[in-house]
Amino acid sequence: MDEKQKQAIQEKYKKEKEKGVYFFPDLLAKDAIVSLVIFLALLALAYFLGAPLESRADPGDTNYTPRPEWYFLFLFQMLKYFPGNLEVIGVIVLPTLAILFLLLLPFIDRSSKRHFWNRKWITGITIFGVVAVTGLTVQSVRESPPPAEGKGGDPTAILYSENCAGCHGPMIQVTEGTNLHSLIAQGQHDAGMPAWSGDLTSDEIDALVGFILSPGGSALYTQNCSACHIIDDLVATDPQLLRDAIEAAPRFTSHADLDVPDWSDVLSSEQRSTLLNFFLAPDGQRLFTVNCSSCHGKAVAFSGSREDLLQVISAGGLHLSMPPWREQLTETQLQNLAEFVFDPLSQSQEEALYLQYCSECHGDRVPRSPSVEQARETIAMGGSHEVMPVWGNILTTEQLDALVTFTLSAARGTSTEQGQILFGEYCASCHGAFGEGGANPARQGDVIAPISSSEYLRTRDDLTLRAIISQGQPNFGMSPFGTSYGGPLEDTQMEAIVTYIRAWQDNPPVELPPEVRGGSVSESGAEIYTDLCSQCHGDAGQGGIGSNLNSPEFQASISDALLFNAISDGHPATSMIAWGSILSSEQILELVNFIRSLSLEGAGEVDVNAAASFSGDIQPIFNRSCVACHGTLGGWTGSSFETVMNSGNNAPVIIPGDGEGSILGQKVLGTQAFGSIMPPGGRLAPDEIQQIINWINAGALDN
């Protein structure tokens, strides 16, 4: 390159330098492009790699030491050198000075020299800052404290404080006779208490019961027993063993090789009783599960009085023999059943065999066996007599009372079974036997949506369901059913229905609304009465939930105009809704005329010689007297027309047109050639038997 070219380049450079480069848009555009590239790179990293998040912060976890991100370690390490009142220097003063220095740097460093050796002060300060940040970061890593050894304290007290104390305070006064385990598990919806069975295990609820009924017992357990024992194991232990363990202390077999103090010296008699009461809280459901279910299953069939049951439990001495199953089971079935008893978890596919042959006596608690061979021998040869303990010498008076209360309740059926019967009696006529819905008899063209679908049950809590049942939905033709609103159902009955409806959530019978054919609502008074009124007032106006409409007293006491107004406006003090917003004036007038035409013949009783309908007459009988057992234990099922006609080990049990020749007819009449009369607790009422026979003789129609 010659001198002339050099001069030309220098001249051009000088002119460009004098002209300069504009900050906007030239430099800003370049910065924007680079910033966009960096931003897109960060987005890609966040999307494909994700942020290095740790587990959710838990202040109750003392084994975890919180730590800032690595680029903040130096700052937190520096704060260690400014303890107590000096914190303000490390937190506010020094960071403020550093920020001010950066802001003033352009005004302080005005040198035109660019090489760092020519800017010694600024270079020195920068090097000092880098060394300080690096050194503090390294020191922070080196001084990282080990995880703290947390002291758990009283676990049951923590459980109470986290779940109960917010509403109930430090103590709860429990009404005598309250089944506290059931109350905690199922909640008390009218008081706003949730059902804790979904959040707490049965053992945790047991521990809470003991803590509430004996707060000091929980503390005594933590101080004296928790080092060796887990609370879940103790609350499920035989009560006599617990009493012996506390009283005998070092002389107790399981304490023989342990350094266990003599509790009679360490604890007072009152403290020992308090500790025992904590483990053996007088709760009927847990007492039955721990002490009775291994022989009696989920419930005991008992029809005597409370005093009789108390005497049976207190005196004990009764026995139960296990039959030799080799006479009924094949060799393969015996072997499979023995393997399941020995190891239920790994042989879960054989559970159906256990449920079919063993659960009636053993319930859900599988008996333990030391080997498959011994289990097989016991099952094949049968078991010796199991003598019922004398519970009066083992349980306290309060525990016996709670156990008797729960046993009587279980004998009448679980809340789910009671709810199924009540649902069939009061709800199925409109909502269907399985909550599938259908045409709304009270509103033309309206469809009652399924109440057993997953979507419906997911979006409505038990409090909402109970309110709907109790208060009704008059705008949709649903009358109130709660006694507080003039209906026939008590609170416990509505709770049972809610429990039955909630049982559909895990396996919903339906998911879509039913198809309903179009058409106009009939203006026939008889049909309107059958669809809307007969459920409460009876098929022939004989009364029931509602008043008797065919009695001479009623017919003479009310004029057509008053009857019209009563139907149109309803009765606020009863469960009768205002039908005027649903029925037209012509339909109400037809209904008035029909009520006036009701015959006095058979008033107050059902005409058993008339042709019976399945949905109106037969299904309610099955719901009341049959489905509690036959709806859950297999074999014949009385929950719907299809199952009535087609189910059963000896199906069909009904021969249309031959009531006395059908197995079902023979069972209710007591003329059967095998088995016992049904129901086993006692014959049906004569008019119910006659209705079943009449329905079968009329062809067993689905009407």
C-alpha positions in Angstrom: 0.0 0.0 0.0 1.6 3.3 -1.1 1.4 6.6 0.7 -1.4 7.9 -1.5 -3.7 5.1 -0.6 -2.9 5.5 3.1 -3.7 9.2 3.0 -7.0 8.4 1.2 -8.0 5.9 3.9 -7.0 8.2 6.7 -9.0 11.0 5.2 -12.1 8.8 4.8 -11.7 7.5 8.4 -11.3 11.1 9.7 -14.6 12.2 7.9 -16.4 9.1 9.3 -15.2 9.8 12.8 -16.3 13.4 12.6 -19.6 12.3 11.3 -19.9 9.5 14.0 -22.5 6.7 14.4 -26.0 7.5 15.6 -27.1 5.8 18.8 -30.6 5.6 17.4 -31.3 3.7 15.3 -27.9 2.3 14.4 -26.4 1.2 17.8 -29.8 0.5 19.4 -30.9 -1.8 16.5 -27.7 -3.8 16.9 -28.2 -4.1 20.7 -31.8 -5.1 20.1 -30.9 -7.9 17.8 -28.3 -9.2 20.2 -30.7 -8.9 23.1 -33.4 -10.8 21.1 -31.0 -13.6 20.4 -30.1 -13.9 24.1 -33.7 -13.8 25.1 -34.6 -16.6 22.7 -31.7 -18.7 24.0 -33.0 -18.2 27.6 -36.5 -19.2 26.5 -35.2 -22.3 24.8 -33.2 -23.3 27.9 -36.2 -22.7 30.2 -38.5 -24.8 27.9 -36.1 -27.7 27.2 -34.0 -27.9 30.4 -36.3 -26.2 32.9 -35.4 -24.2 35.9 -33.5 -26.1 38.6 -36.3 -25.9 41.2 -36.0 -27.7 44.5 -38.8 -29.2 46.5 -41.5 -27.0 48.0 -40.3 -25.1 51.0 -41.5 -26.8 54.2 -40.8 -24.9 57.5 -41.7 -28.0 59.4 -38.9 -30.0 57.8 -35.9 -29.4 60.1 -33.7 -31.8 58.1 -33.5 -29.4 55.2 -31.2 -26.4 55.2 -32.5 -23.6 52.9 -29.8 -22.2 50.6 -29.8 -19.2 48.2 -28.7 -19.6 44.6 -25.0 -19.8 44.0 -24.7 -16.2 42.7 -26.1 -14.9 46.0 -23.9 -17.0 48.3 -21.3 -14.2 48.8 -24.0 -11.8 50.0 -25.4 -14.2 52.6 -21.9 -15.1 53.7 -21.1 -11.4 54.2 -24.2 -10.9 56.3 -22.7 -13.4 58.8 -20.0 -10.9 59.7 -22.6 -8.3 60.7 -24.6 -10.0 63.5 -27.2 -8.4 65.8 -27.5 -4.6 65.6 -24.8 -4.5 62.8 -27.2 -6.2 60.4 -28.2 -2.8 59.0 -24.6 -2.3 57.8 -24.5 -5.5 55.8 -28.0 -5.3 54.6 -28.4 -1.6 53.8 -25.3 0.5 54.1 -22.8 -1.6 52.1 -25.1 -2.5 49.2 -26.2 1.2 49.0 -22.5 2.4 48.8 -21.8 -0.2 46.1 -24.7 1.0 44.0 -23.8 4.6 44.5 -20.3 3.9 43.4 -21.5 2.3 40.2 -23.8 5.2 39.5 -21.0 7.8 40.1 -18.3 5.8 38.3 -18.7 7.6 34.9 -18.2 10.9 36.7 -15.3 9.7 38.9 -13.3 8.0 36.1 -13.0 10.6 33.4 -9.6 9.5 32.1 -9.3 9.2 28.3 -6.8 6.3 28.8 -8.2 2.9 28.1 -5.5 0.4 29.1 -6.1 -1.1 32.6 -2.5 -0.4 33.7 -3.2 3.3 33.1 -6.4 3.1 35.4 -4.8 1.7 38.5 -7.5 2.9 41.1 -10.4 1.6 39.1 -8.6 -1.6 38.2 -7.6 -2.2 41.9 -11.1 -1.7 43.1 -12.5 -4.0 40.5 -10.0 -6.8 41.3 -10.7 -6.4 45.0 -14.4 -6.8 44.3 -13.9 -9.9 42.2 -11.6 -11.5 44.8 -14.0 -10.6 47.6 -17.1 -12.1 45.9 -15.1 -15.2 44.9 -13.7 -15.6 48.4 -17.0 -15.1 50.2 -18.7 -17.7 47.8 -16.0 -20.3 48.5 -16.2 -19.6 52.3 -20.0 -20.0 52.2 -19.7 -23.4 50.6 -17.1 -24.5 53.1 -19.1 -23.3 56.1 -22.4 -24.9 54.9 -24.0 -26.3 58.1 -25.2 -29.9 58.3 -29.0 -30.6 58.3 -30.4 -29.8 61.7 -31.5 -32.7 63.8 -35.2 -31.9 64.3 -37.1 -32.8 67.4 -40.4 -34.1 66.3 -42.2 -33.4 69.6 -45.6 -35.0 70.1 -46.7 -36.2 66.6 -50.4 -36.5 67.6 -50.4 -33.1 69.1 -48.9 -31.7 65.8 -51.7 -33.6 63.9 -54.3 -32.0 66.1 -52.8 -28.5 65.9 -52.6 -28.7 62.1 -56.1 -30.1 61.4 -58.3 -29.4 64.4 -57.1 -26.5 66.6 -57.9 -23.9 64.0 -61.6 -24.4 64.6 -61.9 -26.2 67.9 -59.2 -24.5 69.9 -56.8 -26.3 72.3 -59.5 -28.6 73.7 -62.8 -30.3 72.5 -65.7 -31.2 74.8 -67.1 -34.5 73.4 -70.7 -35.3 74.1 -71.2 -38.6 75.8 -71.9 -41.5 73.4 -70.4 -39.7 70.4 -68.7 -42.1 67.9 -65.7 -39.9 67.6 -63.9 -42.0 65.0 -67.0 -41.9 62.7 -67.5 -38.2 63.3 -63.9 -37.4 62.3 -63.9 -39.7 59.3 -67.3 -38.7 57.9 -67.4 -35.1 59.1 -70.4 -33.1 60.2 -71.6 -31.2 57.1 -74.2 -29.1 58.7 -71.6 -27.7 61.0 -69.0 -27.2 58.2 -66.7 -29.9 59.4 -65.1 -31.8 56.5 -64.8 -35.6 56.2 -61.2 -36.3 57.2 -61.1 -39.9 55.9 -59.8 -38.6 52.6 -56.8 -36.9 54.2 -56.0 -38.9 57.3 -55.4 -42.6 57.6 -57.5 -44.8 60.0 -54.5 -45.0 62.3 -54.1 -41.2 62.3 -57.8 -40.8 63.1 -57.4 -43.4 65.9 -54.5 -41.3 67.4 -56.6 -38.1 67.2 -59.5 -39.9 69.0 -57.1 -40.8 71.8 -55.6 -37.4 71.9 -59.0 -35.6 72.1 -60.4 -37.9 74.7 -57.1 -38.0 76.7 -54.9 -35.1 75.8 -52.4 -35.9 78.5 -52.1 -39.5 77.3 -50.5 -38.3 74.0 -47.8 -36.4 75.9 -47.2 -39.5 78.1 -46.8 -41.7 75.1 -44.3 -39.3 73.5 -42.2 -39.1 76.7 -42.2 -42.8 77.7 -43.1 -45.0 74.7 -42.3 -43.3 71.4 -38.6 -44.1 71.5 -39.4 -47.8 70.8 -43.0 -47.9 69.7 -45.0 -46.5 66.7 -48.4 -45.2 67.7 -50.0 -47.0 64.8 -48.9 -50.3 66.2 -50.0 -49.6 69.7 -53.6 -48.5 69.0 -54.2 -51.7 67.0 -52.9 -53.9 69.9 -55.0 -56.2 72.0 -56.3 -54.1 75.0 -55.3 -56.8 77.6 -51.8 -56.9 76.3 -51.5 -53.1 76.5 -52.8 -53.1 80.1 -50.3 -55.9 81.0 -47.4 -54.1 79.3 -48.1 -50.9 81.3 -48.7 -52.6 84.7 -46.0 -55.3 84.5 -43.4 -53.0 82.7 -40.0 -54.7 83.0 -41.6 -58.0 83.8 -43.6 -58.0 80.6 -42.3 -60.6 78.1 -41.6 -58.1 75.3 -39.7 -55.9 77.7 -37.5 -58.6 79.1 -34.2 -57.6 77.4 -34.9 -53.9 77.4 -34.0 -51.2 79.9 -37.7 -50.4 80.7 -38.5 -48.7 84.0 -41.2 -49.8 86.3 -44.1 -47.6 85.2 -45.7 -47.9 88.7 -42.7 -46.0 90.1 -42.4 -43.5 87.2 -46.1 -42.9 86.5 -48.9 -42.4 89.0 -52.0 -44.6 88.8 -53.9 -41.7 87.2 -51.1 -41.3 84.5 -51.1 -45.0 83.7 -54.9 -44.9 83.2 -54.5 -41.8 81.1 -51.9 -43.5 78.9 -54.1 -46.6 78.5 -57.1 -44.5 77.6 -55.1 -42.8 74.9 -54.3 -46.2 73.3 -57.8 -47.6 73.9 -60.0 -44.6 73.3 -63.7 -45.6 73.8 -64.5 -45.5 70.1 -67.0 -48.1 68.9 -65.8 -48.5 65.3 -62.1 -49.0 66.2 -62.9 -51.3 69.1 -65.1 -53.5 66.8 -62.4 -53.5 64.1 -59.6 -54.4 66.5 -61.4 -56.9 68.7 -64.4 -58.3 66.8 -64.0 -58.1 63.0 -61.5 -61.0 62.8 -64.4 -63.3 63.7 -67.5 -61.3 62.9 -66.5 -59.4 59.7 -67.9 -56.0 59.2 -71.1 -56.5 61.2 -72.9 -58.9 63.5 -76.5 -60.0 62.7 -78.3 -59.2 66.0 -81.9 -58.5 66.5 -82.1 -58.3 70.3 -82.1 -55.4 72.6 -79.2 -53.2 73.7 -79.1 -54.8 77.1 -79.0 -58.3 75.5 -76.0 -57.3 73.3 -74.2 -55.8 76.3 -74.6 -59.0 78.2 -73.3 -61.1 75.3 -70.2 -59.0 74.9 -69.5 -58.6 78.6 -70.0 -62.3 79.4 -68.2 -63.7 76.3 -67.6 -67.4 76.2 -69.3 -68.0 72.8 -67.4 -69.9 70.2 -67.1 -70.3 66.4 -66.0 -73.4 64.5 -64.3 -73.2 61.1 -65.5 -75.9 58.8 -63.1 -78.3 56.9 -63.0 -76.7 53.5 -61.5 -79.8 51.8 -65.0 -81.1 51.4 -66.0 -78.1 49.3 -62.9 -76.8 47.6 -60.6 -78.4 45.1 -56.9 -79.0 45.7 -56.0 -76.1 43.5 -58.4 -73.8 45.4 -57.0 -74.9 48.7 -53.4 -74.2 47.6 -54.3 -70.8 46.1 -56.2 -69.8 49.2 -53.3 -70.9 51.5 -50.8 -68.9 49.5 -53.0 -65.8 49.7 -53.4 -66.2 53.5 -49.6 -66.5 53.9 -48.8 -63.5 51.7 -51.8 -61.5 50.7 -49.8 -58.8 48.9 -48.0 -61.0 46.4 -51.0 -63.2 45.8 -53.6 -60.5 45.4 -55.1 -62.3 42.4 -56.5 -64.9 44.8 -58.4 -62.3 46.9 -61.7 -63.1 45.2 -61.4 -66.7 46.5 -60.9 -65.4 50.0 -63.8 -62.9 49.8 -66.1 -65.7 48.5 -65.4 -68.3 51.2 -63.7 -66.5 54.2 -64.7 -62.9 54.5 -68.1 -63.6 55.9 -66.4 -64.6 59.2 -62.9 -63.1 58.9 -63.9 -59.8 57.3 -61.2 -57.8 55.6 -58.5 -58.9 58.1 -56.7 -61.9 56.6 -55.6 -64.4 59.3 -51.9 -64.7 59.7 -50.0 -68.0 59.2 -46.3 -68.8 59.6 -46.2 -70.9 56.5 -48.2 -71.9 53.4 -48.3 -75.5 54.6 -49.8 -74.7 58.0 -52.3 -72.3 56.3 -53.3 -75.1 53.9 -53.7 -77.6 56.7 -55.9 -75.3 58.8 -58.1 -74.4 55.8 -58.4 -78.0 54.7 -59.0 -79.6 58.2 -60.9 -76.8 59.8 -60.1 -74.8 62.9 -60.7 -75.5 66.5 -63.3 -73.5 68.5 -62.4 -69.8 69.0 -63.7 -68.8 72.3 -65.1 -65.3 72.6 -63.2 -63.4 75.3 -64.9 -62.1 78.4 -64.8 -58.5 77.3 -66.3 -57.3 80.5 -63.0 -58.0 82.3 -60.9 -56.3 79.5 -62.7 -53.2 78.4 -63.8 -50.3 80.4 -67.5 -49.4 80.9 -67.1 -46.5 78.4 -65.5 -48.8 75.9 -68.2 -51.5 76.3 -70.9 -48.8 75.8 -69.3 -47.5 72.7 -68.8 -51.0 71.3 -72.4 -51.9 71.9 -73.6 -48.7 70.2 -71.5 -49.3 67.1 -72.4 -53.0 66.9 -76.1 -52.3 67.0 -75.7 -49.6 64.3 -73.7 -52.0 62.1 -76.3 -54.7 62.6 -78.9 -52.4 61.0 -76.6 -52.0 57.9 -73.9 -49.5 57.0 -74.7 -46.0 56.1 -74.2 -46.8 52.5 -76.6 -49.7 52.6 -79.2 -47.6 54.5 -78.7 -44.9 51.9 -79.3 -47.3 49.1 -82.6 -48.3 50.6 -83.7 -44.7 51.3 -82.6 -43.7 47.8 -84.7 -46.4 46.2 -87.7 -45.3 48.3 -87.5 -41.5 47.9 -85.3 -40.7 45.0 -85.2 -43.4 42.3 -88.7 -42.7 40.9 -87.3 -39.4 39.4 -83.5 -39.9 39.4 -83.5 -43.6 38.4 -82.2 -46.6 40.3 -78.5 -45.6 39.6 -78.9 -41.8 39.5 -79.0 -41.9 35.7 -81.8 -39.3 35.4 -84.5 -39.2 32.8 -87.5 -37.2 31.8 -88.6 -34.7 34.4 -92.3 -35.5 35.1 -92.8 -32.0 36.4 -91.5 -30.1 33.4 -92.3 -30.6 29.8 -89.3 -31.4 27.7 -86.9 -31.1 30.7 -84.3 -33.7 31.4 -83.1 -34.7 34.9 -79.3 -34.9 34.4 -77.4 -37.8 36.0 -76.4 -37.3 39.6 -74.1 -40.3 39.5 -71.7 -39.0 36.8 -68.1 -38.3 37.6 -68.5 -34.6 36.6 -71.5 -34.1 38.9 -69.9 -35.7 41.9 -66.6 -33.9 41.4 -68.1 -30.5 41.3 -70.5 -30.9 44.3 -69.4 -31.4 47.9 -71.4 -33.3 50.5 -72.7 -30.1 52.0 -74.2 -29.1 48.6 -75.8 -32.5 48.1 -77.3 -32.5 51.6 -78.7 -29.0 51.1 -80.4 -30.1 47.8 -82.0 -33.1 49.5 -83.1 -31.1 52.5 -84.4 -27.9 50.8 -85.4 -29.4 47.5 -85.3 -27.6 44.1 -88.9 -26.3 43.8 -88.2 -24.6 40.4 -87.5 -28.0 39.0 -90.3 -29.9 40.7 -88.2 -31.4 43.5 -89.9 -31.1 46.9 -87.9 -30.6 50.2 -87.1 -33.9 52.0 -85.6 -32.5 55.2 -87.8 -32.4 58.3 -86.7 -28.8 58.8 -88.5 -27.9 55.6 -91.5 -30.1 56.0 -90.1 -33.3 54.5 -90.0 -36.9 55.8 -86.2 -37.4 56.3 -84.1 -36.9 59.4 -80.6 -35.6 59.3 -79.1 -39.1 59.7 -81.2 -40.4 56.8 -80.1 -37.6 54.5 -76.5 -38.3 55.5 -76.9 -41.9 54.5 -78.3 -40.9 51.1 -75.4 -38.6 50.6 -73.0 -41.4 51.5 -74.6 -43.7 49.1 -74.5 -41.1 46.3 -70.9 -40.3 47.0 -70.0 -44.1 46.7 -70.7 -43.7 43.0 -67.8 -41.3 42.5 -65.0 -44.0 42.1 -67.0 -46.0 39.5 -69.8 -43.8 38.1 -72.7 -45.8 36.7 -73.3 -43.2 33.9 -71.5 -40.3 32.3 -74.0 -38.9 29.8 -77.6 -37.5 30.3 -80.3 -40.0 29.1 -82.1 -39.5 25.8 -85.6 -38.3 26.3 -88.2 -38.4 23.6 -90.1 -35.2 22.9 -93.8 -34.9 23.5 -96.3 -32.9 25.4 -97.1 -33.3 29.1 -100.4 -35.1 29.4 -103.3 -33.0 30.7 -105.0 -36.1 32.2 -105.6 -35.6 35.9 -105.0 -39.3 36.6 -101.6 -39.3 34.8 -100.5 -36.0 36.4 -101.4 -37.4 39.8 -99.5 -40.7 39.2 -96.4 -38.8 38.0 -96.3 -36.0 40.6 -98.5 -36.7 43.6 -98.7 -40.4 44.3 -95.2 -40.6 45.7 -96.3 -38.6 48.8 -100.1 -39.0 48.8 -100.3 -42.7 47.8 -101.5 -44.4 44.6 -105.2 -44.1 45.7 -104.9 -40.9 47.7 -104.6 -42.9 51.0 -101.8 -40.7 52.2 -98.3 -41.3 53.4 -95.8 -38.6 53.5 -98.6 -36.3 52.4 -102.1 -36.1 53.7 -105.0 -38.5 53.0 -106.9 -37.1 50.0 -109.7 -39.6 49.8 -111.0 -39.4 53.3 -114.5 -37.9 53.9 -113.1 -35.4 56.3 -110.6 -34.0 53.8 -113.1 -34.0 50.9 -115.6 -32.1 53.0 -113.2 -29.6 54.5 -111.9 -28.0 51.3 -113.6 -26.4 48.3 -112.4 -26.8 44.7 -111.1 -23.2 44.8 -109.0 -23.8 47.9 -107.8 -27.2 46.6 -106.8 -25.4 43.3 -104.9 -22.7 45.3 -103.2 -25.3 47.6 -101.8 -27.1 44.5 -100.8 -23.9 42.8 -99.2 -22.2 45.8 -98.0 -25.2 47.8 -97.6 -25.4 51.5 -94.4 -23.6 52.9 -94.6 -25.6 56.2 -94.5 -28.9 54.4 -92.5 -30.5 51.6 -95.3 -29.7 49.0 -93.9 -27.2 46.4 -95.9 -24.6 44.4 -96.9 -26.5 41.3 -98.4 -23.3 39.7 -95.0 -22.4 38.2 -94.8 -25.9 36.6 -98.4 -26.9 35.7 -100.8 -24.9 33.7 -104.2 -23.9 35.1 -105.9 -26.5 32.9 -103.7 -29.2 34.3 -104.3 -28.2 37.9 -108.0 -28.1 37.2 -107.8 -31.6 35.8 -105.9 -32.7 38.9 -108.6 -31.2 41.2 -111.3 -33.1 39.3 -109.3 -36.3 39.7 -108.8 -35.8 43.4 -112.5 -35.3 43.8 -113.1 -38.6 41.9 -110.9 -40.7 44.1 -112.9 -43.6 45.5 -113.2 -44.1 49.2 -112.8 -47.9 48.7 -109.6 -49.1 50.2 -108.8 -45.7 51.8 -105.8 -45.9 54.0 -104.6 -49.2 52.6 -103.2 -50.7 49.4 -105.5 -52.8 47.2 -103.5 -55.9 47.2 -105.7 -57.6 44.6 -105.0 -54.9 42.1 -102.3 -55.3 39.4 -99.0 -54.1 40.9 -96.4 -52.0 39.0 -92.8 -52.8 39.3 -91.5 -49.3 39.8 -94.3 -48.1 42.1 -94.9 -51.2 44.2 -92.4 -54.0 43.8 -89.1 -52.1 43.5 -89.7 -50.2 46.9 -90.3 -53.6 48.6 -87.0 -55.0 47.2 -85.2 -51.8 48.2 -86.5 -52.0 51.8 -86.1 -55.7 52.4 -83.8 -57.3 49.9 -81.0 -55.1 48.4 -79.2 -54.6 51.7 -77.9 -58.2 51.3 -78.7 -59.2 47.7 -77.4 -55.9 46.3 -73.9 -56.4 47.7 -73.2 -60.1 48.3 -73.6 -61.6 44.8 -76.1 -64.1 43.5 -79.6 -62.7 42.9 -79.8 -58.9 43.0 -83.0 -56.9 43.5 -81.7 -53.4 42.5 -83.3 -53.2 39.0 -85.8 -54.9 36.8 -83.0 -56.5 34.7 -81.2 -58.0 37.7 -84.5 -59.1 39.3 -85.3 -61.1 36.1 -81.9 -62.4 35.1 -79.5 -62.6 38.1 -79.1 -65.4 40.6 -77.2 -68.7 40.9 -80.5 -70.5 40.0 -81.7 -67.9 37.5 -84.3 -67.2 36.4 -86.0 -66.8 39.8 -89.2 -65.5 38.2 -91.5 -67.3 35.8 -93.9 -64.7 34.4 -97.5 -65.7 35.0 -96.6 -68.3 37.7 -96.2 -66.5 41.1 -96.3 -69.6 43.3 -94.1 -71.7 41.0 -91.3 -69.0 40.8 -88.4 -69.4 43.1 -88.9 -65.8 44.3 -92.6 -66.5 45.1 -91.7 -69.7 47.0 -89.0 -67.8 49.0 -91.3 -65.1 50.2 -94.2 -67.6 50.8 -92.0 -70.0 52.7 -92.8 -73.0 50.3 -89.3 -73.3 48.9 -87.7 -76.7 48.5 -84.2 -75.5 49.4 -82.7 -72.8 51.6 -84.7 -70.7 54.1 -87.5 -68.2 53.8 -86.6 -64.7 52.7 -85.9 -62.3 54.2 -84.2 -64.4 56.9 -85.0 -61.9 59.6 -88.8 -62.5 59.2 -91.5 -62.7 56.6 -92.7 -59.8 54.6 -96.0 -58.2 55.4 -98.9 -60.2 53.9 -99.9 -57.3 51.5 -96.3 -57.1 50.3 -96.2 -60.8 49.6 -99.5 -60.6 47.7 -98.3 -57.7 45.6 -95.2 -59.6 44.5 -97.4 -62.7 43.6 -99.9 -60.5 41.8 -97.1 -58.8 39.8 -95.6 -62.1 38.8 -99.0 -63.6 37.9 -99.7 -60.5 35.7 -96.7 -61.2 33.6 -93.8 -59.6 35.7 -93.9 -56.5 33.5 -91.4 -53.6 33.7 -94.2 -51.1 34.4 
